[in-house]
Amino acid sequence: MYSVTARIVDGRAVTTDAALPEGKEVTIWIPEDEEEDRVVLTPEEEAELDAAIEDADRHEGISAEEMLRELRELRERDTDARR
């Protein structure tokens, strides 16, 4: 899995950074409101996200339990730092 950026031109999604195979079915998420919060990633962040998706596709990474433990630790450190 990978991400592709596209613009709508004459009602069609036109990719700006990749050629997709003819007939490829894709999902496009469209915000309901133009003012809706957007996530804008730097090229480095996009590369990091792509690498994480590849890891997940290979079933590499950490378990949900480990992720939750790490998030709890971060929250505790943040709470302690505010005191």
N, C-alpha and C positions, 0 to 999 in steps of 0.2 A: 504494500500500500504506500502511496505517496501523494503529496498534494500538488495541485496545479493552480496557477492563477489565471483567471480569464476575465474578459470584459464582454458585456453584452453589446453587440453591434447588429443593428437591423433585426433585433429579436433573437439573435443566436449568440451562444457563448463562444467566444474566440479566445483561444489560449495565447498567452503572451510569452510563455517560457518553455513550452513543450508541445510536441506533436503527439496527438493521441491516435491510436489505431482506429481506422474507419469502422464504424458500427459499435465502438466501445460504449457501453452504458455507464453513465456517471450519475452521481447525486450532487445536486447543487443546493446549498442552504442559502436562503434569502432572508435578510432581516425584515421584519414587518414594518419597522420604522427606521427611516434614514438616520435618525438621531440615536438609534440603539447603540450601545457600547460595542466598539469594534476591538478586535485583538489585532494589533499590528506587530509583526515580528521582524526583527533584523534578519539579514541573510544568515548570520551565525545562529540565531535562535531557531530559524527554520531548519537549518542543517541538523541542529541538535534534536529537534522534534522528529525529523525524518529518521534519524539514527535510533531514537527511542521506539518509534513505530516498528522499525525493522527488528529491533531486539524483541519486542512484544510478539511480532509475527513468528519469531524463532522460539518463542516461549522462554526467553531469557529475561532476567530481571529479578525483582523481589516480589514476594507474596503480598497480598492485600494486608495481611496481619502486620508484616514488617513495615509497609508503607504507613499504616495507621499509627504504629508505634513511633516511627520517625516524626510524623506530624504532631503527635502528642508532645514529644520531646521539644520540638520547635516552639510549640505554643507555650510550654512551661518556661523555656528560656526567654521568650518574648515577654511573658508575664513578669518573670523575675527582673528583667532588664528595666521594666517600667516602674518598678518599686523604688 
